[in-house]
């Protein structure tokens, strides 16, 4: 089962990074810099990161950016955040 603490909201990152270029810049940082700047809990490029958004399209793009910058364990939750919330009763 996925640990909710491993979930990184695309909307959360997007609030802090206004464009795709900013997201690319963010994931070009070391895990320590990324965690410090964005308040994430990422310690290593091999840490699992699961992106989500409303429909899955933007989180897919964010996942690809992260993977292209060495975060190989980045994943995209293909369902919507609405679906996730229903499954976890949030």
PyMOL Python script that loads the backbone (N, CA, C, O; Angstrom):
from pymol import cmd

cmd.read_pdbstr("""\
ATOM      1  N   UNK A   1       0.839  -1.192   0.000  1.00  0.00           N
ATOM      2  CA  UNK A   1       0.000   0.000   0.000  1.00  0.00           C
ATOM      3  C   UNK A   1       0.880   1.250   0.000  1.00  0.00           C
ATOM      4  O   UNK A   1       1.954   1.264   0.601  1.00  0.00           O
ATOM      5  N   UNK A   2       0.429   2.256  -0.654  1.00  0.00           N
ATOM      6  CA  UNK A   2       1.169   3.519  -0.749  1.00  0.00           C
ATOM      7  C   UNK A   2       1.020   4.299   0.551  1.00  0.00           C
ATOM      8  O   UNK A   2      -0.081   4.434   1.086  1.00  0.00           O
ATOM      9  N   UNK A   3       2.120   4.801   1.041  1.00  0.00           N
ATOM     10  CA  UNK A   3       2.109   5.637   2.231  1.00  0.00           C
ATOM     11  C   UNK A   3       1.714   7.049   1.821  1.00  0.00           C
ATOM     12  O   UNK A   3       2.375   7.638   0.966  1.00  0.00           O
ATOM     13  N   UNK A   4       0.648   7.617   2.409  1.00  0.00           N
ATOM     14  CA  UNK A   4       0.239   8.983   2.038  1.00  0.00           C
ATOM     15  C   UNK A   4       1.343  10.018   2.191  1.00  0.00           C
ATOM     16  O   UNK A   4       1.305  11.054   1.528  1.00  0.00           O
ATOM     17  N   UNK A   5       2.330   9.762   3.054  1.00  0.00           N
ATOM     18  CA  UNK A   5       3.431  10.705   3.223  1.00  0.00           C
ATOM     19  C   UNK A   5       4.348  10.735   2.004  1.00  0.00           C
ATOM     20  O   UNK A   5       5.135  11.669   1.847  1.00  0.00           O
ATOM     21  N   UNK A   6       4.256   9.718   1.134  1.00  0.00           N
ATOM     22  CA  UNK A   6       5.077   9.663  -0.074  1.00  0.00           C
ATOM     23  C   UNK A   6       4.457  10.421  -1.237  1.00  0.00           C
ATOM     24  O   UNK A   6       5.086  10.571  -2.284  1.00  0.00           O
ATOM     25  N   UNK A   7       3.239  10.897  -1.065  1.00  0.00           N
ATOM     26  CA  UNK A   7       2.520  11.544  -2.151  1.00  0.00           C
ATOM     27  C   UNK A   7       2.954  13.002  -2.256  1.00  0.00           C
ATOM     28  O   UNK A   7       2.956  13.725  -1.260  1.00  0.00           O
ATOM     29  N   UNK A   8       3.315  13.425  -3.440  1.00  0.00           N
ATOM     30  CA  UNK A   8       3.645  14.822  -3.695  1.00  0.00           C
ATOM     31  C   UNK A   8       2.576  15.376  -4.630  1.00  0.00           C
ATOM     32  O   UNK A   8       2.429  14.910  -5.759  1.00  0.00           O
ATOM     33  N   UNK A   9       1.854  16.343  -4.169  1.00  0.00           N
ATOM     34  CA  UNK A   9       0.794  16.930  -4.964  1.00  0.00           C
ATOM     35  C   UNK A   9       1.378  17.817  -6.049  1.00  0.00           C
ATOM     36  O   UNK A   9       2.189  18.701  -5.770  1.00  0.00           O
ATOM     37  N   UNK A  10       0.967  17.580  -7.279  1.00  0.00           N
ATOM     38  CA  UNK A  10       1.396  18.461  -8.357  1.00  0.00           C
ATOM     39  C   UNK A  10       0.950  19.879  -8.042  1.00  0.00           C
ATOM     40  O   UNK A  10       1.707  20.827  -8.252  1.00  0.00           O
ATOM     41  N   UNK A  11      -0.282  20.036  -7.536  1.00  0.00           N
ATOM     42  CA  UNK A  11      -0.777  21.368  -7.223  1.00  0.00           C
ATOM     43  C   UNK A  11       0.111  22.047  -6.183  1.00  0.00           C
ATOM     44  O   UNK A  11       0.351  23.251  -6.264  1.00  0.00           O
ATOM     45  N   UNK A  12       0.599  21.282  -5.208  1.00  0.00           N
ATOM     46  CA  UNK A  12       1.472  21.847  -4.177  1.00  0.00           C
ATOM     47  C   UNK A  12       2.763  22.360  -4.801  1.00  0.00           C
ATOM     48  O   UNK A  12       3.189  23.484  -4.531  1.00  0.00           O
ATOM     49  N   UNK A  13       3.378  21.536  -5.630  1.00  0.00           N
ATOM     50  CA  UNK A  13       4.616  21.964  -6.285  1.00  0.00           C
ATOM     51  C   UNK A  13       4.318  23.118  -7.229  1.00  0.00           C
ATOM     52  O   UNK A  13       5.101  24.064  -7.325  1.00  0.00           O
ATOM     53  N   UNK A  14       3.182  23.046  -7.931  1.00  0.00           N
ATOM     54  CA  UNK A  14       2.814  24.086  -8.896  1.00  0.00           C
ATOM     55  C   UNK A  14       2.592  25.421  -8.201  1.00  0.00           C
ATOM     56  O   UNK A  14       2.932  26.464  -8.760  1.00  0.00           O
ATOM     57  N   UNK A  15       2.028  25.415  -6.993  1.00  0.00           N
ATOM     58  CA  UNK A  15       1.852  26.672  -6.252  1.00  0.00           C
ATOM     59  C   UNK A  15       3.193  27.356  -6.030  1.00  0.00           C
ATOM     60  O   UNK A  15       3.290  28.583  -6.062  1.00  0.00           O
ATOM     61  N   UNK A  16       4.215  26.556  -5.807  1.00  0.00           N
ATOM     62  CA  UNK A  16       5.535  27.097  -5.517  1.00  0.00           C
ATOM     63  C   UNK A  16       6.367  27.305  -6.781  1.00  0.00           C
ATOM     64  O   UNK A  16       7.274  28.136  -6.807  1.00  0.00           O
ATOM     65  N   UNK A  17       6.054  26.557  -7.804  1.00  0.00           N
ATOM     66  CA  UNK A  17       6.770  26.663  -9.070  1.00  0.00           C
ATOM     67  C   UNK A  17       5.742  26.988 -10.146  1.00  0.00           C
ATOM     68  O   UNK A  17       4.950  26.127 -10.530  1.00  0.00           O
ATOM     69  N   UNK A  18       5.750  28.199 -10.623  1.00  0.00           N
ATOM     70  CA  UNK A  18       4.674  28.715 -11.460  1.00  0.00           C
ATOM     71  C   UNK A  18       4.609  28.162 -12.876  1.00  0.00           C
ATOM     72  O   UNK A  18       3.574  28.299 -13.529  1.00  0.00           O
ATOM     73  N   UNK A  19       5.660  27.550 -13.368  1.00  0.00           N
ATOM     74  CA  UNK A  19       5.626  27.045 -14.735  1.00  0.00           C
ATOM     75  C   UNK A  19       6.354  25.712 -14.813  1.00  0.00           C
ATOM     76  O   UNK A  19       7.048  25.310 -13.879  1.00  0.00           O
ATOM     77  N   UNK A  20       6.185  25.042 -15.931  1.00  0.00           N
ATOM     78  CA  UNK A  20       6.888  23.775 -16.141  1.00  0.00           C
ATOM     79  C   UNK A  20       8.392  23.989 -16.046  1.00  0.00           C
ATOM     80  O   UNK A  20       9.101  23.136 -15.513  1.00  0.00           O
ATOM     81  N   UNK A  21       8.887  25.105 -16.549  1.00  0.00           N
ATOM     82  CA  UNK A  21      10.324  25.382 -16.445  1.00  0.00           C
ATOM     83  C   UNK A  21      10.757  25.470 -14.988  1.00  0.00           C
ATOM     84  O   UNK A  21      11.851  25.028 -14.639  1.00  0.00           O
ATOM     85  N   UNK A  22       9.900  26.044 -14.127  1.00  0.00           N
ATOM     86  CA  UNK A  22      10.228  26.116 -12.704  1.00  0.00           C
ATOM     87  C   UNK A  22      10.231  24.732 -12.074  1.00  0.00           C
ATOM     88  O   UNK A  22      11.051  24.448 -11.201  1.00  0.00           O
ATOM     89  N   UNK A  23       9.318  23.870 -12.510  1.00  0.00           N
ATOM     90  CA  UNK A  23       9.297  22.507 -11.991  1.00  0.00           C
ATOM     91  C   UNK A  23      10.562  21.777 -12.433  1.00  0.00           C
ATOM     92  O   UNK A  23      11.166  21.045 -11.649  1.00  0.00           O
ATOM     93  N   UNK A  24      10.954  21.975 -13.671  1.00  0.00           N
ATOM     94  CA  UNK A  24      12.203  21.381 -14.152  1.00  0.00           C
ATOM     95  C   UNK A  24      13.383  21.889 -13.339  1.00  0.00           C
ATOM     96  O   UNK A  24      14.278  21.119 -12.990  1.00  0.00           O
ATOM     97  N   UNK A  25      13.388  23.167 -13.040  1.00  0.00           N
ATOM     98  CA  UNK A  25      14.454  23.750 -12.219  1.00  0.00           C
ATOM     99  C   UNK A  25      14.433  23.158 -10.818  1.00  0.00           C
ATOM    100  O   UNK A  25      15.484  22.866 -10.248  1.00  0.00           O
ATOM    101  N   UNK A  26      13.248  22.981 -10.264  1.00  0.00           N
ATOM    102  CA  UNK A  26      13.124  22.417  -8.915  1.00  0.00           C
ATOM    103  C   UNK A  26      13.707  21.013  -8.858  1.00  0.00           C
ATOM    104  O   UNK A  26      14.453  20.687  -7.934  1.00  0.00           O
ATOM    105  N   UNK A  27      13.371  20.177  -9.845  1.00  0.00           N
ATOM    106  CA  UNK A  27      13.849  18.796  -9.810  1.00  0.00           C
ATOM    107  C   UNK A  27      15.261  18.642 -10.353  1.00  0.00           C
ATOM    108  O   UNK A  27      15.790  17.531 -10.392  1.00  0.00           O
ATOM    109  N   UNK A  28      15.875  19.739 -10.771  1.00  0.00           N
ATOM    110  CA  UNK A  28      17.295  19.722 -11.085  1.00  0.00           C
ATOM    111  C   UNK A  28      18.123  19.910  -9.813  1.00  0.00           C
ATOM    112  O   UNK A  28      19.340  19.727  -9.822  1.00  0.00           O
ATOM    113  N   UNK A  29      17.446  20.279  -8.713  1.00  0.00           N
ATOM    114  CA  UNK A  29      18.117  20.478  -7.420  1.00  0.00           C
ATOM    115  C   UNK A  29      18.437  19.128  -6.780  1.00  0.00           C
ATOM    116  O   UNK A  29      17.871  18.096  -7.141  1.00  0.00           O
ATOM    117  N   UNK A  30      19.347  19.168  -5.836  1.00  0.00           N
ATOM    118  CA  UNK A  30      19.611  17.973  -5.035  1.00  0.00           C
ATOM    119  C   UNK A  30      18.383  17.707  -4.156  1.00  0.00           C
ATOM    120  O   UNK A  30      17.588  18.616  -3.915  1.00  0.00           O
ATOM    121  N   UNK A  31      18.226  16.476  -3.679  1.00  0.00           N
ATOM    122  CA  UNK A  31      17.096  16.190  -2.795  1.00  0.00           C
ATOM    123  C   UNK A  31      17.057  17.107  -1.570  1.00  0.00           C
ATOM    124  O   UNK A  31      15.982  17.512  -1.126  1.00  0.00           O
ATOM    125  N   UNK A  32      18.211  17.423  -1.038  1.00  0.00           N
ATOM    126  CA  UNK A  32      18.265  18.288   0.142  1.00  0.00           C
ATOM    127  C   UNK A  32      17.766  19.696  -0.176  1.00  0.00           C
ATOM    128  O   UNK A  32      16.990  20.276   0.584  1.00  0.00           O
ATOM    129  N   UNK A  33      18.220  20.240  -1.310  1.00  0.00           N
ATOM    130  CA  UNK A  33      17.774  21.575  -1.725  1.00  0.00           C
ATOM    131  C   UNK A  33      16.280  21.580  -2.026  1.00  0.00           C
ATOM    132  O   UNK A  33      15.562  22.496  -1.625  1.00  0.00           O
ATOM    133  N   UNK A  34      15.818  20.555  -2.731  1.00  0.00           N
ATOM    134  CA  UNK A  34      14.411  20.445  -3.088  1.00  0.00           C
ATOM    135  C   UNK A  34      13.543  20.378  -1.833  1.00  0.00           C
ATOM    136  O   UNK A  34      12.537  21.080  -1.731  1.00  0.00           O
ATOM    137  N   UNK A  35      13.932  19.538  -0.884  1.00  0.00           N
ATOM    138  CA  UNK A  35      13.171  19.404   0.361  1.00  0.00           C
ATOM    139  C   UNK A  35      13.155  20.695   1.152  1.00  0.00           C
ATOM    140  O   UNK A  35      12.121  21.101   1.682  1.00  0.00           O
ATOM    141  N   UNK A  36      14.305  21.333   1.227  1.00  0.00           N
ATOM    142  CA  UNK A  36      14.398  22.574   1.988  1.00  0.00           C
ATOM    143  C   UNK A  36      13.564  23.688   1.372  1.00  0.00           C
ATOM    144  O   UNK A  36      12.820  24.372   2.075  1.00  0.00           O
ATOM    145  N   UNK A  37      13.686  23.870   0.070  1.00  0.00           N
ATOM    146  CA  UNK A  37      12.984  24.965  -0.597  1.00  0.00           C
ATOM    147  C   UNK A  37      11.472  24.764  -0.637  1.00  0.00           C
ATOM    148  O   UNK A  37      10.714  25.718  -0.460  1.00  0.00           O
ATOM    149  N   UNK A  38      11.023  23.507  -0.873  1.00  0.00           N
ATOM    150  CA  UNK A  38       9.602  23.247  -1.073  1.00  0.00           C
ATOM    151  C   UNK A  38       8.932  22.533   0.092  1.00  0.00           C
ATOM    152  O   UNK A  38       7.744  22.219   0.022  1.00  0.00           O
ATOM    153  N   UNK A  39       9.669  22.273   1.155  1.00  0.00           N
ATOM    154  CA  UNK A  39       9.070  21.632   2.314  1.00  0.00           C
ATOM    155  C   UNK A  39       8.686  20.181   2.072  1.00  0.00           C
ATOM    156  O   UNK A  39       7.732  19.682   2.669  1.00  0.00           O
ATOM    157  N   UNK A  40       9.420  19.501   1.202  1.00  0.00           N
ATOM    158  CA  UNK A  40       9.144  18.102   0.906  1.00  0.00           C
ATOM    159  C   UNK A  40      10.013  17.205   1.772  1.00  0.00           C
ATOM    160  O   UNK A  40      10.974  17.672   2.383  1.00  0.00           O
ATOM    161  N   UNK A  41       9.684  15.933   1.828  1.00  0.00           N
ATOM    162  CA  UNK A  41      10.431  14.969   2.625  1.00  0.00           C
ATOM    163  C   UNK A  41      11.149  14.000   1.687  1.00  0.00           C
ATOM    164  O   UNK A  41      10.837  12.810   1.654  1.00  0.00           O
ATOM    165  N   UNK A  42      12.114  14.522   0.927  1.00  0.00           N
ATOM    166  CA  UNK A  42      12.869  13.728  -0.022  1.00  0.00           C
ATOM    167  C   UNK A  42      14.330  13.770   0.409  1.00  0.00           C
ATOM    168  O   UNK A  42      14.921  14.843   0.538  1.00  0.00           O
ATOM    169  N   UNK A  43      14.910  12.577   0.631  1.00  0.00           N
ATOM    170  CA  UNK A  43      16.282  12.503   1.132  1.00  0.00           C
ATOM    171  C   UNK A  43      17.281  12.005   0.090  1.00  0.00           C
ATOM    172  O   UNK A  43      18.490  12.189   0.239  1.00  0.00           O
ATOM    173  N   UNK A  44      16.767  11.376  -0.960  1.00  0.00           N
ATOM    174  CA  UNK A  44      17.631  10.742  -1.949  1.00  0.00           C
ATOM    175  C   UNK A  44      16.890  10.707  -3.285  1.00  0.00           C
ATOM    176  O   UNK A  44      15.661  10.655  -3.311  1.00  0.00           O
ATOM    177  N   UNK A  45      17.628  10.734  -4.388  1.00  0.00           N
ATOM    178  CA  UNK A  45      16.982  10.680  -5.704  1.00  0.00           C
ATOM    179  C   UNK A  45      16.253   9.355  -5.920  1.00  0.00           C
ATOM    180  O   UNK A  45      15.431   9.247  -6.830  1.00  0.00           O
ATOM    181  N   UNK A  46      16.544   8.347  -5.096  1.00  0.00           N
ATOM    182  CA  UNK A  46      15.877   7.051  -5.210  1.00  0.00           C
ATOM    183  C   UNK A  46      14.625   6.954  -4.347  1.00  0.00           C
ATOM    184  O   UNK A  46      13.936   5.935  -4.387  1.00  0.00           O
ATOM    185  N   UNK A  47      14.313   7.993  -3.564  1.00  0.00           N
ATOM    186  CA  UNK A  47      13.078   7.989  -2.774  1.00  0.00           C
ATOM    187  C   UNK A  47      11.885   7.966  -3.717  1.00  0.00           C
ATOM    188  O   UNK A  47      11.894   8.604  -4.769  1.00  0.00           O
ATOM    189  N   UNK A  48      10.859   7.220  -3.320  1.00  0.00           N
ATOM    190  CA  UNK A  48       9.652   7.162  -4.127  1.00  0.00           C
ATOM    191  C   UNK A  48       8.888   8.474  -4.009  1.00  0.00           C
ATOM    192  O   UNK A  48       8.629   8.956  -2.907  1.00  0.00           O
ATOM    193  N   UNK A  49       8.534   9.039  -5.140  1.00  0.00           N
ATOM    194  CA  UNK A  49       7.735  10.260  -5.206  1.00  0.00           C
ATOM    195  C   UNK A  49       6.546   9.931  -6.097  1.00  0.00           C
ATOM    196  O   UNK A  49       6.722   9.454  -7.218  1.00  0.00           O
ATOM    197  N   UNK A  50       5.355  10.180  -5.613  1.00  0.00           N
ATOM    198  CA  UNK A  50       4.161   9.916  -6.409  1.00  0.00           C
ATOM    199  C   UNK A  50       3.445  11.238  -6.635  1.00  0.00           C
ATOM    200  O   UNK A  50       2.991  11.887  -5.693  1.00  0.00           O
ATOM    201  N   UNK A  51       3.354  11.622  -7.897  1.00  0.00           N
ATOM    202  CA  UNK A  51       2.671  12.861  -8.253  1.00  0.00           C
ATOM    203  C   UNK A  51       1.197  12.583  -8.508  1.00  0.00           C
ATOM    204  O   UNK A  51       0.826  11.497  -8.953  1.00  0.00           O
ATOM    205  N   UNK A  52       0.368  13.569  -8.223  1.00  0.00           N
ATOM    206  CA  UNK A  52      -1.044  13.469  -8.568  1.00  0.00           C
ATOM    207  C   UNK A  52      -1.567  14.844  -8.911  1.00  0.00           C
ATOM    208  O   UNK A  52      -0.994  15.857  -8.510  1.00  0.00           O
ATOM    209  N   UNK A  53      -2.633  14.874  -9.640  1.00  0.00           N
ATOM    210  CA  UNK A  53      -3.352  16.106  -9.948  1.00  0.00           C
ATOM    211  C   UNK A  53      -4.812  15.731 -10.169  1.00  0.00           C
ATOM    212  O   UNK A  53      -5.209  14.605  -9.870  1.00  0.00           O
ATOM    213  N   UNK A  54      -5.593  16.629 -10.670  1.00  0.00           N
ATOM    214  CA  UNK A  54      -7.022  16.360 -10.837  1.00  0.00           C
ATOM    215  C   UNK A  54      -7.283  15.229 -11.814  1.00  0.00           C
ATOM    216  O   UNK A  54      -8.091  14.345 -11.530  1.00  0.00           O
ATOM    217  N   UNK A  55      -6.605  15.238 -12.977  1.00  0.00           N
ATOM    218  CA  UNK A  55      -6.904  14.233 -13.999  1.00  0.00           C
ATOM    219  C   UNK A  55      -5.745  13.282 -14.294  1.00  0.00           C
ATOM    220  O   UNK A  55      -5.959  12.217 -14.873  1.00  0.00           O
ATOM    221  N   UNK A  56      -4.553  13.640 -13.916  1.00  0.00           N
ATOM    222  CA  UNK A  56      -3.381  12.799 -14.165  1.00  0.00           C
ATOM    223  C   UNK A  56      -2.448  13.305 -15.247  1.00  0.00           C
ATOM    224  O   UNK A  56      -1.311  12.839 -15.334  1.00  0.00           O
ATOM    225  N   UNK A  57      -2.884  14.238 -16.071  1.00  0.00           N
ATOM    226  CA  UNK A  57      -2.054  14.719 -17.183  1.00  0.00           C
ATOM    227  C   UNK A  57      -0.884  15.568 -16.694  1.00  0.00           C
ATOM    228  O   UNK A  57       0.257  15.343 -17.098  1.00  0.00           O
ATOM    229  N   UNK A  58      -1.157  16.528 -15.841  1.00  0.00           N
ATOM    230  CA  UNK A  58      -0.078  17.406 -15.352  1.00  0.00           C
ATOM    231  C   UNK A  58       0.878  16.642 -14.446  1.00  0.00           C
ATOM    232  O   UNK A  58       2.083  16.893 -14.458  1.00  0.00           O
ATOM    233  N   UNK A  59       0.348  15.719 -13.668  1.00  0.00           N
ATOM    234  CA  UNK A  59       1.230  14.935 -12.801  1.00  0.00           C
ATOM    235  C   UNK A  59       2.113  14.001 -13.630  1.00  0.00           C
ATOM    236  O   UNK A  59       3.241  13.710 -13.232  1.00  0.00           O
ATOM    237  N   UNK A  60       1.622  13.532 -14.765  1.00  0.00           N
ATOM    238  CA  UNK A  60       2.445  12.729 -15.680  1.00  0.00           C
ATOM    239  C   UNK A  60       3.619  13.566 -16.175  1.00  0.00           C
ATOM    240  O   UNK A  60       4.752  13.087 -16.225  1.00  0.00           O
ATOM    241  N   UNK A  61       3.347  14.808 -16.538  1.00  0.00           N
ATOM    242  CA  UNK A  61       4.399  15.698 -17.010  1.00  0.00           C
ATOM    243  C   UNK A  61       5.420  15.963 -15.903  1.00  0.00           C
ATOM    244  O   UNK A  61       6.625  15.958 -16.155  1.00  0.00           O
ATOM    245  N   UNK A  62       4.942  16.191 -14.683  1.00  0.00           N
ATOM    246  CA  UNK A  62       5.845  16.428 -13.555  1.00  0.00           C
ATOM    247  C   UNK A  62       6.697  15.197 -13.273  1.00  0.00           C
ATOM    248  O   UNK A  62       7.889  15.316 -12.989  1.00  0.00           O
ATOM    249  N   UNK A  63       6.082  14.002 -13.352  1.00  0.00           N
ATOM    250  CA  UNK A  63       6.827  12.767 -13.136  1.00  0.00           C
ATOM    251  C   UNK A  63       7.946  12.623 -14.166  1.00  0.00           C
ATOM    252  O   UNK A  63       9.070  12.260 -13.820  1.00  0.00           O
ATOM    253  N   UNK A  64       7.639  12.907 -15.426  1.00  0.00           N
ATOM    254  CA  UNK A  64       8.649  12.808 -16.476  1.00  0.00           C
ATOM    255  C   UNK A  64       9.790  13.787 -16.229  1.00  0.00           C
ATOM    256  O   UNK A  64      10.956  13.447 -16.432  1.00  0.00           O
ATOM    257  N   UNK A  65       9.465  14.987 -15.798  1.00  0.00           N
ATOM    258  CA  UNK A  65      10.502  15.981 -15.483  1.00  0.00           C
ATOM    259  C   UNK A  65      11.383  15.461 -14.357  1.00  0.00           C
ATOM    260  O   UNK A  65      12.609  15.518 -14.449  1.00  0.00           O
ATOM    261  N   UNK A  66      10.764  14.954 -13.295  1.00  0.00           N
ATOM    262  CA  UNK A  66      11.531  14.439 -12.161  1.00  0.00           C
ATOM    263  C   UNK A  66      12.432  13.285 -12.606  1.00  0.00           C
ATOM    264  O   UNK A  66      13.614  13.258 -12.265  1.00  0.00           O
ATOM    265  N   UNK A  67      11.890  12.344 -13.353  1.00  0.00           N
ATOM    266  CA  UNK A  67      12.690  11.203 -13.823  1.00  0.00           C
ATOM    267  C   UNK A  67      13.841  11.657 -14.717  1.00  0.00           C
ATOM    268  O   UNK A  67      14.952  11.135 -14.616  1.00  0.00           O
ATOM    269  N   UNK A  68      13.578  12.619 -15.583  1.00  0.00           N
ATOM    270  CA  UNK A  68      14.636  13.128 -16.461  1.00  0.00           C
ATOM    271  C   UNK A  68      15.744  13.821 -15.694  1.00  0.00           C
ATOM    272  O   UNK A  68      16.842  14.011 -16.217  1.00  0.00           O
ATOM    273  N   UNK A  69      15.464  14.197 -14.462  1.00  0.00           N
ATOM    274  CA  UNK A  69      16.468  14.842 -13.617  1.00  0.00           C
ATOM    275  C   UNK A  69      17.037  13.891 -12.570  1.00  0.00           C
ATOM    276  O   UNK A  69      17.613  14.327 -11.573  1.00  0.00           O
ATOM    277  N   UNK A  70      16.873  12.586 -12.803  1.00  0.00           N
ATOM    278  CA  UNK A  70      17.515  11.595 -11.949  1.00  0.00           C
ATOM    279  C   UNK A  70      16.648  11.017 -10.842  1.00  0.00           C
ATOM    280  O   UNK A  70      17.080  10.095 -10.150  1.00  0.00           O
ATOM    281  N   UNK A  71      15.450  11.528 -10.655  1.00  0.00           N
ATOM    282  CA  UNK A  71      14.551  11.000  -9.635  1.00  0.00           C
ATOM    283  C   UNK A  71      13.817   9.805 -10.245  1.00  0.00           C
ATOM    284  O   UNK A  71      12.636   9.894 -10.583  1.00  0.00           O
ATOM    285  N   UNK A  72      14.537   8.684 -10.379  1.00  0.00           N
ATOM    286  CA  UNK A  72      14.064   7.515 -11.127  1.00  0.00           C
ATOM    287  C   UNK A  72      12.876   6.809 -10.489  1.00  0.00           C
ATOM    288  O   UNK A  72      12.167   6.073 -11.175  1.00  0.00           O
ATOM    289  N   UNK A  73      12.640   7.009  -9.203  1.00  0.00           N
ATOM    290  CA  UNK A  73      11.512   6.351  -8.536  1.00  0.00           C
ATOM    291  C   UNK A  73      10.253   7.206  -8.544  1.00  0.00           C
ATOM    292  O   UNK A  73       9.272   6.870  -7.881  1.00  0.00           O
ATOM    293  N   UNK A  74      10.271   8.305  -9.288  1.00  0.00           N
ATOM    294  CA  UNK A  74       9.074   9.144  -9.397  1.00  0.00           C
ATOM    295  C   UNK A  74       7.997   8.382 -10.155  1.00  0.00           C
ATOM    296  O   UNK A  74       8.267   7.707 -11.148  1.00  0.00           O
ATOM    297  N   UNK A  75       6.780   8.509  -9.664  1.00  0.00           N
ATOM    298  CA  UNK A  75       5.639   7.824 -10.286  1.00  0.00           C
ATOM    299  C   UNK A  75       4.486   8.799 -10.430  1.00  0.00           C
ATOM    300  O   UNK A  75       4.454   9.856  -9.801  1.00  0.00           O
ATOM    301  N   UNK A  76       3.543   8.417 -11.273  1.00  0.00           N
ATOM    302  CA  UNK A  76       2.334   9.205 -11.469  1.00  0.00           C
ATOM    303  C   UNK A  76       1.149   8.369 -11.012  1.00  0.00           C
ATOM    304  O   UNK A  76       0.965   7.245 -11.478  1.00  0.00           O
ATOM    305  N   UNK A  77       0.348   8.908 -10.107  1.00  0.00           N
ATOM    306  CA  UNK A  77      -0.894   8.241  -9.731  1.00  0.00           C
ATOM    307  C   UNK A  77      -1.886   8.533 -10.846  1.00  0.00           C
ATOM    308  O   UNK A  77      -2.367   9.658 -10.982  1.00  0.00           O
ATOM    309  N   UNK A  78      -2.190   7.515 -11.641  1.00  0.00           N
ATOM    310  CA  UNK A  78      -2.980   7.730 -12.852  1.00  0.00           C
ATOM    311  C   UNK A  78      -4.437   8.053 -12.576  1.00  0.00           C
ATOM    312  O   UNK A  78      -5.115   8.612 -13.438  1.00  0.00           O
ATOM    313  N   UNK A  79      -4.925   7.720 -11.414  1.00  0.00           N
ATOM    314  CA  UNK A  79      -6.281   8.121 -11.042  1.00  0.00           C
ATOM    315  C   UNK A  79      -6.277   9.580 -10.634  1.00  0.00           C
ATOM    316  O   UNK A  79      -5.219  10.203 -10.548  1.00  0.00           O
ATOM    317  N   UNK A  80      -7.414  10.109 -10.390  1.00  0.00           N
ATOM    318  CA  UNK A  80      -7.498  11.509  -9.985  1.00  0.00           C
ATOM    319  C   UNK A  80      -7.354  11.624  -8.474  1.00  0.00           C
ATOM    320  O   UNK A  80      -7.481  10.634  -7.753  1.00  0.00           O
ATOM    321  N   UNK A  81      -7.090  12.829  -8.001  1.00  0.00           N
ATOM    322  CA  UNK A  81      -7.004  13.039  -6.557  1.00  0.00           C
ATOM    323  C   UNK A  81      -8.361  12.794  -5.916  1.00  0.00           C
ATOM    324  O   UNK A  81      -8.435  12.380  -4.759  1.00  0.00           O
ATOM    325  N   UNK A  82      -9.421  13.041  -6.648  1.00  0.00           N
ATOM    326  CA  UNK A  82     -10.756  12.750  -6.138  1.00  0.00           C
ATOM    327  C   UNK A  82     -10.893  11.250  -5.876  1.00  0.00           C
ATOM    328  O   UNK A  82     -11.432  10.840  -4.848  1.00  0.00           O
ATOM    329  N   UNK A  83     -10.405  10.442  -6.806  1.00  0.00           N
ATOM    330  CA  UNK A  83     -10.432   8.987  -6.634  1.00  0.00           C
ATOM    331  C   UNK A  83      -9.599   8.570  -5.429  1.00  0.00           C
ATOM    332  O   UNK A  83     -10.044   7.757  -4.620  1.00  0.00           O
ATOM    333  N   UNK A  84      -8.400   9.117  -5.302  1.00  0.00           N
ATOM    334  CA  UNK A  84      -7.521   8.794  -4.172  1.00  0.00           C
ATOM    335  C   UNK A  84      -8.211   9.131  -2.854  1.00  0.00           C
ATOM    336  O   UNK A  84      -8.210   8.325  -1.924  1.00  0.00           O
ATOM    337  N   UNK A  85      -8.796  10.313  -2.777  1.00  0.00           N
ATOM    338  CA  UNK A  85      -9.473  10.725  -1.541  1.00  0.00           C
ATOM    339  C   UNK A  85     -10.628   9.797  -1.208  1.00  0.00           C
ATOM    340  O   UNK A  85     -10.855   9.489  -0.038  1.00  0.00           O
ATOM    341  N   UNK A  86     -11.359   9.348  -2.217  1.00  0.00           N
ATOM    342  CA  UNK A  86     -12.462   8.424  -1.982  1.00  0.00           C
ATOM    343  C   UNK A  86     -11.946   7.089  -1.450  1.00  0.00           C
ATOM    344  O   UNK A  86     -12.552   6.498  -0.556  1.00  0.00           O
ATOM    345  N   UNK A  87     -10.831   6.618  -1.998  1.00  0.00           N
ATOM    346  CA  UNK A  87     -10.259   5.340  -1.564  1.00  0.00           C
ATOM    347  C   UNK A  87      -9.682   5.414  -0.158  1.00  0.00           C
ATOM    348  O   UNK A  87      -9.736   4.441   0.594  1.00  0.00           O
ATOM    349  N   UNK A  88      -9.134   6.565   0.191  1.00  0.00           N
ATOM    350  CA  UNK A  88      -8.516   6.715   1.514  1.00  0.00           C
ATOM    351  C   UNK A  88      -9.441   7.423   2.496  1.00  0.00           C
ATOM    352  O   UNK A  88      -9.063   7.674   3.640  1.00  0.00           O
ATOM    353  N   UNK A  89     -10.631   7.738   2.056  1.00  0.00           N
ATOM    354  CA  UNK A  89     -11.664   8.395   2.874  1.00  0.00           C
ATOM    355  C   UNK A  89     -11.170   9.673   3.513  1.00  0.00           C
ATOM    356  O   UNK A  89     -11.355   9.909   4.707  1.00  0.00           O
ATOM    357  N   UNK A  90     -10.531  10.502   2.681  1.00  0.00           N
ATOM    358  CA  UNK A  90     -10.050  11.803   3.172  1.00  0.00           C
ATOM    359  C   UNK A  90     -11.070  12.848   2.877  1.00  0.00           C
ATOM    360  O   UNK A  90     -10.868  14.018   3.205  1.00  0.00           O
TER     361      UNK A  90
END
""", "prot")
cmd.dss("prot")
cmd.show_as("cartoon", "prot")
cmd.util.cbc("prot")
cmd.orient("prot")
